[in-house]
């Protein structure tokens, strides 16, 4: 049975990026929003092509990457 987009919002990402998020324990957009954009890109398996995909998904939910404090 396939999971819904709501249950797993990272389905449009490539497999390496999906594994990187899973290995980091990130399962939701809310959890992802706690990272900075730079922190997201530092995850092994995440590339620049992943950025517009997750930014669009986050924007749909009113979320954004954390701002470096």
Rosetta blueprint (number, residue, H / E / L):
1 X L
2 X L
3 X L
4 X L
5 X L
6 X L
7 X L
8 X L
9 X L
10 X L
11 X L
12 X L
13 X L
14 X L
15 X H
16 X H
17 X H
18 X H
19 X H
20 X H
21 X H
22 X H
23 X H
24 X L
25 X L
26 X L
27 X L
28 X L
29 X H
30 X H
31 X H
32 X H
33 X L
34 X L
35 X L
36 X E
37 X H
38 X H
39 X H
40 X H
41 X H
42 X H
43 X L
44 X L
45 X L
46 X L
47 X L
48 X H
49 X H
50 X H
51 X H
52 X H
53 X H
54 X H
55 X H
56 X H
57 X H
58 X H
59 X H
60 X H
61 X L
62 X L
63 X L
64 X L
65 X L
66 X E
67 X L
68 X L
69 X L
